[in-house]
Amino acid sequence: MSLKKTSDIVVAGTCKQSIYLWDRLKDTGLSTTYLKTNTTPALTCNVLWVFLDRDIPDLAQFSHISAENILIYLCDTFHEAHTSAQLINELDVFFATHAKARHHWFAQNQQTCTLLKENLPTDRFSPTPLTLPVYPSAPTRIPAKKCQVGIYLEQDINAPLRTILERNKNNPDMLFRFWEEAPLPDETYTGMADSWSFYTSDAFSFQRYCNLVDVLIFPDLPKNKNHLIEAASAGAIPLILNQAESQSPVLAELFAAAGALAGNVQTVLQKLSTHTALLAQTQKDLQQAAQKLFGMSAFFKAAQIPLALPAPKLTQEDPAPVLFVSTNGIGLGHVTRLLAIAKRCPKTIAPIFAVFSAGVSLVQQAGYPCEHMVSNEYAEVDPMGWHDHTYAELMAIIRLVKPRCVLYDGNVLYPGARRAFGEANLPLLWVRRGLFKEDAPYGPLASQIYADLLIEPGELAHAYDKGPTADHAIQSKWPRRYLKTAPITWVTPQEVLDQKQARLSLKMQEQGTHILIQVGAGNIKDTDRLIERILQAFETWPHAHLYIAQWPISDRPSFVADRLTPIRRYPLSPCLKAFDFVISATGYNSFQELMHLNIPSLLIPNAFTRLDDQCARARFASNFGGALMAEAEDFLSIQQGIDALMDSEKRQHLSNKAQELPWHDGAQTVANWLNACVKNGDWPNE
């Protein structure tokens, strides 16, 4: 059963696999068409793939299809076939199964095969099901510092597995991650270590889970034997603990082709966890063997369909798309950090933004493609409805841009975003700021287990972190890899204007004492009373020139006063040296930039943030001697701080002290990791 050379493909169906594969086929350069199974247009094509969730439909609905087509059904479960003998006689027929359904084929489909055999010439029907891979190639695997050991659970932990766990519970070279294939009772996990992580199929995809682990231990041969193939394809080395079942034909075929290790599971595990090069080579061999034996080319070879489907290759003119996702912060911190990283990316990367923030226009002004998504505050639906909407929006964006990975900036990983990234099998690089308040909930950190790389931007005040993000507090919920960088700021030293250039750029007078007030957007706490206190404190300094930064995303009217000159510019950081000193809140970006640029400052922290410990940053700077601190409700401290900063010698002293703080470019570090992720190699040193 062979087919003449073709260049036309129709993918038909309603389930998500059909849409995904259609997207992949478009990348081959072949002419492709997508239609739902209930449509019946006249078609002239060579291959028709019909993806179904459940039943095989009446084939008469395809009566307008050219007789030279091959009809392939991909089903999850099979029931009685409703056939049209006249139509089938004119077609070559194959059955292809979804990975989940292959092992059910012969048990459930004897009646289907019998009906088709009665209506088809022998040479036109292939009753043996073919496995069509939904994910033809594995994504990048970010190297981990410890061997990530997966445990596949379909039932309670048996004695051999418990022995493995007890023996390695405190092993410094291993970190365990459990996959719960079926719901298990709570007592299953009695005695588990705090550092171990747990995943369920209703919250995460198995393919993405396999990319987070290096070795996957199966206590017994799994009911779904295709999970062995999926694990190997992802680079998760499958090991079966039950020696009687460890000679699985699928596993034997894979290991024989890859030349992988065999023997006692504990011995193999010990070797792989202590020999990084051996682990990496075994993973590579297994992935290549899985692609050769079960990949897209193997499917076409088995089906005798002479199609050449080359994977698209990136060139210098074709940069790799990376999806930059920003959550809906009350300020501009998340968007600004992503923009700082994007502008440092090499030409091999094409940043594409999807943001929940009201700062979408700032991304567009920076010249990046950007999709604005509805935040939960404005969606006018219940939380679960919003998560579903977020998932649908992100999946549509992912299908359109086909990113190589995701760079996500936010304190919380939204469930809808986690679901989309997992289902699309995209490596997740999550930028999560530290310095949570001491009484902040631990909940937002629980989702770190879904990240391939957790990036924590450096904090000058890191020693003052007493909350759940403190170094001593993070004992569980580990990502595959954790990276703490230097502080991430938008501006680089080369972009900073000197005082004369900055004042010219902002159209300010060259002479006089110029002070900038930037106390936040006012979206958390009304800042008007604070600004009034600041103006009152300046009444004894009538010749000072006062400026107020207007926030592009503020949802409140700007404060207006005769002495205040509004400045609306983003980013303002290159021009900060225009001011003799700054009165500022201590959000992450503002604080790091003021300290790195040695700007004399009076820091007035916003104590009403939910997670961010602005007070800790202000205390650090004050105790270090690089800035002064005041409290928003304490007029006397504001007055004393302003009076002190009106003294040029005091300003010089603060500036000199701030120069002692080290400056390294954390944004460039993240850009380097992104580039390595796109190239799947040349990983940077930390």
N, C-alpha and C positions, 0 to 999 in steps of 0.2 A: 504494500500500500504506500505509494509515494505520491508526491505532488510536484507539479511543475514549479519552476522558480516564480516567486510571487513578490509583489511589493505593496499589496493592499491587505490590511487586517481590520476586522471589525471585532470590537469587544462589546458584548451585550450582557446586561445584567443589572441587578439593583443593589447587590451587597457591596460593602466598602472595598472588598478585594478587587472587584472588577474595575472600580474607578482608580484604585492605586496602580493596578497593572497597566491600565490604559495610559496613565501618566508615564510609567516607565518605558512603555513601547514608543511613546512620542519622542523620547530622547534618542531612539535608534535612527531616526531619519526616515523611517518607513511611513507611508500614508496610513493613518489610523482613523477609525470612526468609532464613536461610542453611542450605543443606544440601549434603551431599556427593553426588557424582554416582552413587554406588551405592545411594542411598536412593530409594524410590519411594512416597512418601506421596500420598494424594489431595490435589490442589491446586486452588484456584480463585484465579487471579491473572491479571494482564495481561501481565507481562513476565517472561521467564525468561532469565537470562544463565548460560550454562554455561561455566565456565572449565576448560580441560583443559591438561595438560602435554604430551601427545603425541597419542594417537589419538582419533578421533571414535568414540564407543561405539555400541553397538546402541541405536537410538532407542526400541526396544520397552520399555526400562527406564523410559521416561517415560509409559507407557500410561495412567497415572491423572491426567495433567495435563489441565486444562481445554482444550477445543478452541479457545478464543479467545486462547490464549497466542501470543506471538511467541517463537520459539526462536532464541537467538543463541549460537553457539559461538565461544569465544575460544581459539585454539590457538597453541602455539609452533611445532610442526611438524605436517605433515599427511600421513596415509597413506590407504590405501584406506578409503572410507567404508562402514560397515556400516549399512544403512538399513532402515527398516520403512516400506514404501510406504503402508500403511493409516494409520499414525499421521501421517506427513508430510503426507498429503493434507488433514488437518484443521488444519494449522498454517501460519502465515506464517513463513518461514525467512530469516534473515540469517546471514551469516558475518562475524565481527569478528576481526581479528588482533591479537595482541600486537605491540607496536612492533618487536620483534626479527624478527618473522616476515613482516611485510607484503611485503617485497621478494622473498620466496620463493613467494608465493602462486601466480602464474600458471605458474611453472616446475614446481610439484609437484602441482597440484590439478586438472588437467584431468579426471582420472577421477572425482574427487569431484563436480565440477560436472556432468559428463555423467550420472552416476547420478541426481543430484537433479533435473535437468531432465526426465529420463524419467518421474519419479514425481510431478512437481508441475505444477499449472497455471501458466502464465506469470506471472499476476498475484500468485502467492503466493511467488515465489522471487526473491531478489536476489543474483545470483552475484558482484557486485562487493564485495570485502571492505571493511569499515569499520574504521578505526583507532580503537580506544577508548583514551583516555589513562588510564594508571594513576595519574598524579599530576595531578589537574585544575588545581591552582594551585601556583605557585612559592612557596617560603618566603622569609623575609627575607634580603636580601643586606646584610651588614655592610660599610660602605664601607672600602676599603683605601687606604693612603697612596700605594702605587705601583700602576700598572696591572698586573694579574695576567694574564699571557699564557699561555694553554694551547696545547700542541702535541699534536696527535692523531697517533699513530704506529701504522700497520698494517704497516709494513715499514721497512727501513733508511732513514736520513735521506738524502734526495736533495740534489742540488747547490743548487737554489733555496732549499730550507729551510735548508741549512747556511749559505748566504750571509746569510739573515735572522738566524740565530743569531749568526754572527760579527760582523755589523754592530751588533748590540744587546747583545753579551755584557757590556759594561760600562756599559750605559745606566742611569743612576740612577733613571729614571722607570719601569722595567720589572722584573718578576720572572717567570721562566719556570717553568711547571709542565707536566710531560710525562705524557700518558695513553698507556699501552701497551695497545693493543687486543688484540694478540697477542704471545706471548713473542718477544723479540728477543735476538740475541747481545750479549754484554757489549761488544764492540768498537763497537757502535752509538753508545755514549755517550762515546767517546774525545774528549777536549778540552772536556768540559762544565765549566761554572763550578760552584764549590762551593755557591753559593747556590741552584742550581736543584733542583727537587724532582721525584720520579718516583712514579707511581701505577700500580697494576695492577688489572685487573678482579677478580682473586681476593681482593683485600684491601679494595676500596672500591667503592662504587656509582658509575656514570657520572653519575647525576643529582646526587649530592652533589658530585662533582668539578666539575661545571659551575657549581655555586654558589660555588666557590672561585676561579674565573677570570672575568675580565671580557671577554676576547677568546679565541676558540678557533680556531687556525689548522689547517686540514686541508691537507696537502701535495697530496692529490688528492681527488676525490669519494669519500667513504667507501663501503664495501660496504654498510653499514647506513645508508641515507640518513635514517632516522628520528633518527639522532644529531644531524643538523642541526636538526631540530625540537626535540629535547630540549634542545639547547644554547640555542637562542633562547628557549624557554619559561623556562629558568632565568636568562636575562639574560646568557648568555655569547655574545657576538657572533660568529657563525661566518663565517670568511673562508677561501676556497679559493685556495691558492697557484697551482695549475695553471690558467692563464688559459683553456685550452681547455675546462676542465670547470667554470669558475667560474659559468657560466650555468645551473647546475642549476635545473630548474623549481621545485623546492621552495624553493631559496634565492631565486630571482627573485621568487616569490610573496610570500615573507616580506619581502624588502627593499622591494618595491613597496608593500606595505601599510604598512610602517613608515617609508618614506622614509629608509632608512638609507644610510650612506655606501657608495660603490662606487669602484672604481679600483684602482690598484696597491696591493698588500698592505702594502708598507713605508710608503707614503705614508699610508694609512689608519691603520696602527698608530701612526705618529708623531703624527698628529692626535689620536687617541683617548687616547694616553698622556700628552699634554701639556695636554689640555683636559678637565678633570674634568666640567664641566657638560655638554659635548657627549657624553662617554662615558655619563653617567647618563641623559641624554635618549634616546640611541640604544638603550640597554638597555631602558628603559621602553617605547619604541615597539615594539621587537621582541617583548617579552613580551606586550604587548597584541595584536599581530598574530598571534602563535602561538596565543594562547588563542582568538582570533576564528576562525582558520582550522582549528585542529586540536584545540581544547579540547572539553570535555564537551558544551557547547551545540551545537557544530558536528556532533558525532556524532549527537545526537538529531535535528538538522535534516536530516542526510543520511538518517537512518533513518526519517524522517517519523513520529517518535514524539512526540506533543505533551505532553511532560512538562516541568514547571517544577521545576527543581532549584536553588533559591536557596542560595547559600553562607550558612552561619550567621553572623550578625553579633553581635559582642560588644557588650554594654551595660554600664552601671555595675554592674548586678546580676549580671553574668555575667563575672567576671574570667577572664583568659587563664591556662590552666594552664602552668606551667613545671616541668620535671622537674629536681630537685636530686639529683645522684648523688655520693655520697661513697665513696671507696675505703676499704680496710681498713687504716688506719694503726694503729700500735702505741699511739698516744695518742688524744687527742680533737681534734687540730688540724684535720683535714679537716672533721669534722662541725661544729665550733665556728665555723669560717669561714663555712660555708654557713648556719648559723643566724644569724650576725651579718648576713649579706646579706639573708636572708629577712625578718627583722624590720624591715628598712629599706625593703622593697619597698612601693610604693603599692598601693592597693586594686584597681588594674587587673590585678594579678598574683596568681595562686593558687599558692604554692609546694607542690609535691608531692614528697616525698622517697623515694628508693630508695637504701639504704645497705648496704654490706658490713660496716660497723663494728659492734662490739658496743654502740656508743652509741645504738642504735635507740630505747631507752626514753626517752632524753633528748630526742629529736626529738618523740616522741609526747607527752611531758610539756609541751613547748613549744606544743602544740596543732596540729601539722601532720600531715596524712595521711602515713604512712610504711610502706614495704614493706621488710622485711629480706631481703637476698639472701645466699646462702651464699658465704662467702669460700673461697679456695683452700685454706686451712689446715684446713678442716673438711669439705670436700666429699667426701673419700675417693675421688677419681677422679684420673686422670692429667691433666696440665695441659691437653691439647687437649680432653679431655672436659669440664673445668671451663669452658673458654672457650665451648664449645658450649652448656653449661648457662646460662652468663651471658647469652649472646645470646638464648636462648629466653626466659629470665626477663624481660629488658629489653623484648623485643618484645611480650610479653604485657602488661606494664605500659603500654607506649606505646600499644597498641591500646585499652587501657581508658581512659586519661586523656587521650589525644590532645594532648600538649604542643605548644606553639608553638616551643619551643627547649629545649636542655639546658644546665644549668650543672653542670659536672663539676669536682670538686676531688680532685686526686690527683697524685702525682709521676709515675705511669705510667698511660698510657691502655691499658686492657686490650683485647686483640684482640676479644674477644666484645662489649665495649661499643662499640668503633669500628665493628664490623660492623653492630650494631643501629642505631646513630645514622645510619650511612650509608644503610642500606637504607630506613629510615623517612624519609630526606631531612630530617633535623632540623638546624638550625644548632647548632653546638657551641661553647659558651663555656667554655673550659678554664681553671680556676684552678690554676696550677702554681707552687708556692713556689720561691723562689730559694735562694741560699747553699748550693749543693751543695758537698760536700767537694772539695778540690783533686784528689784521686785518684779521684773518683766516675766511674762509667762514663758515656759520652755517650749510650748506648743509649736511656734513657728519654725523651730530648729528640727522638729521631728521629720520634716520632709527632706532633710539633707541626704537621706539614704538613697534618694532617687537621682542624685547628681553624679555625673561622671567626674567632674572637677568642681569643687567648692572653693571659690576665690574670695578671700576676706581682705578688702582693701586695708592697708596699714593705717594705724592710728598713732599720731604723736602722743596721745594720752593713753596708750594701751595699758600702761601700768595702773591706771585708775579704773580699769574695767573690773567691776565686782559682780556683774550679772551673769546670766547663763552663757554668754559668749566669751567669758574669760578663759584663758588657757587651761586653768586648773579645773574649770567646770565642764568642759567638753570631754566627756568620758564615753559617750555613746552617740548613736545616730550619725555614724561617720559616712561621708561620701566615699566614692571609690578613691578619690585623691583629694587632699586638702592643701591649699596653697595660700600662704599669707604674703602679700606683696608690700611694697612701699606704698605710702599714700597715693591715691589716684586723684589727680587734679587736672582740670581742663588746660590750664596754661603751662607752657614750658618756659624756662629761663630766657630763651631766645625771643619769645613773643612779648616779653614784658617791656613796656615803654618806660623811659626815664621820666622824671617829673615834668620837664619842659615839653616833651613830646606828648605825654598823656594829657596835660592841660590844654595843649593845642587841639588834640583830638576831641576833647570834650567841650571845646569852646569856652574855657574858663579863663579868668584873669590870671596873669602870670604871677602877680604879687599877692600877698595876703595869706592868711591862715585858712585853709580849706578843710572842712570836715564832712565825711560821708556818714550818713545814718542808714544802716540796713538791718532792721530788726525782725525781718521775716515777712511773709506774705499776709499774715493775719488770718490764715485759714484755720488755725488751731485756737488761737487766743486773740482777742481784740487787742491790737497794738496801739490804738489811738491814745489810750491813757499813758502808755509808756512814752510815746513821742511827745505828748504834752509835758511830761516831767522833764524830758531832755531839753525841750525848748525853754522851760522855766529855768533850768540850770544855766543856760547860756545867756540869760538876761544880764548877767554881770560881764559878759563878753560881747558887746554889741557889734564889734567890728569883725567878728568871725563869720566866714562864709559857710552856710549850711546847705547841704545837699541831701536829698532823700532818694534812695534807690526804689524805683517802681517795679514791682514784680509782674512779669508778663502773665502769670497764671493766677494772680490774686482774684478771688471772687468777691472782693469788697472794694468800694470806691477808694481812690488814693487819698491820703491825708493831705489837706491843703492848709498852708500857713504862709503869711507874707515873707517870712525869713527863709522859707524852704524853696530851694530850686530842685525840681524833679529831674531825675536822670533815668531814662528808660533805655538801657542798652544791655544786650546779652550776646556774649558774656562780657561782664564788666572787669573781670580780673586783669586783663592786660593793661588797664588804665588805673589800677589801684594806687600806683605811686604818685598820681596827681594829687592825692589827699595827704595832708600832714598827719592826720590820724583818722581812725574809723571807729564808729560805735556800732557794734555788731552783735547779732545773735550768734550762737555757736553750733549751727548745723555743720555736718561733716565737711562739705565743700568749702564753705566760707571760712571755717576755722583753719583747715589745712593750708589754704591759699594765703591767708593773712600771716600765718606763722612762717611759711616758706618764703614769702616775699618781704619778710621783716617789716611789716607795716605796724607802727605803734597803734594799739587798739585798746578800747574799753569794751570788754566782753560782758554782755547781759544775756545769760542763757534763758531759753524758753523752757520752763520747768513743767509745761503741760503736755509735752509729747508723750505718746503711748509707749514707745520703745527706746528712742534715742536719748542717751544720757548727756544732754548738753551741759548740765551743771558740772559733770566730771571733767569735761574738756576745759571749761573756764577755770576750775580749781587747779588743774594741772598747769595751765599757762601762768596763772597768778603765782602759784608756789614756785614755779621754775624761774619766774622773773621776766618772762617774755611778753606779758600783757597785764593790764589791770582788770579787775572784776568788780561788777556791781550787781545788785539784785533789782529786778524790775519793779518791785513794790517799795523799795527803799530809796526815797528821794535823796537822803543824805549821802549814801554811797555813790549815787549817780553824780551828785554835785561835786563830791571830793575827787572822783575819777576824772571828770571833765577839767576841773581846776588844775589837777596835776598834769594832764596832757597838754594844756595850753603852755606849759613850760617846755621850750625846745630841748633843753638838756635832758629832761626826763624822757622825752620822746626818743632822743638819741640813745639813751641808756637801754630802753626797751628794745629798740631795733638791734643794737649790738648783741644783746642777750639772745634774741631770736635767731641771730645768725649762727649760733652754736648748734642749732638743731640740724641734723643731717637732712639732705634732700636727695631722693632717688625717684626715678620715674616709674611708679607702679603701673600706670596706664600702658607704657611700652612693654612691660613684662607680660601683661594680659594679651596684648596684641601679638607678641611672640608666641604665646601658647596657642592662640587662635590659628596662627599661621601653621604651626606644627600639626594642629588637629586637622586642618584642611589637607595638608600634605601627608598626614599619617606617618610622621617621622621627624627626625631632627629635633627631639624634645629639648627644651631649654633647661639649663641648670637653674636651680632656685637661688 
